Amino acid sequence: MKGMNMDVEKLLEWLKKYDLTELTVKDGKSQVTLKKEPHAASFPHQPLLGIDEPVVPPQGNPPEAETPLAVHEAAGLHEVKAPLVGTFYRAPAPDAEPFVEEGDRVEVNDKLCIVEAMKIMNEIESPVRGIVREICARNKTSVEFGQVLFRIEEQA
């Protein structure tokens, strides 16, 4: 791996931390692939005749449980989620002002933050016009794919 500037221990840490089964990193002509064998599958529960009773579903229509997502959608809040795993930064540089604060008005394509992944700075833009109601991630912390970063109250 001459010329490949990476820390194998860090890559192994990512495999564990993000529960990955495979990770491939390319650097010019060099490539490293790490694979983790999946855990052996456990045997599914099989009912024993005369011991396990059949499950009878409740009668009638139970009220729908309101999930946090449903609550936010009902409030007109659009969730901006992390498109990749990386480190969340609220500002373009350590000494710069954050891109947005709670209460700020944003337009479509306004920069909200940066998610750094493998030394690449990915600018995350607002997909909607509205007001930033909640910043859900902390600066300089790891975020996972699909994690909610912002909640924006959509406005026309």
Secondary structure, 3 states (H helix, E strand, C coil): CCCCCCCHHHHHHHHHHCCCCEEEEEECCEEEEEECCCCCCCCCCCCCCCCCCCCCCCCCCCCCCCCHHHHHHHCCEEEEECCCCEEEECCCCCCCCCCCCCCCEECCCCEEEEEEECCEEEEEECCCCEEEEEECCCCCEEECCCCEEEEEEECC
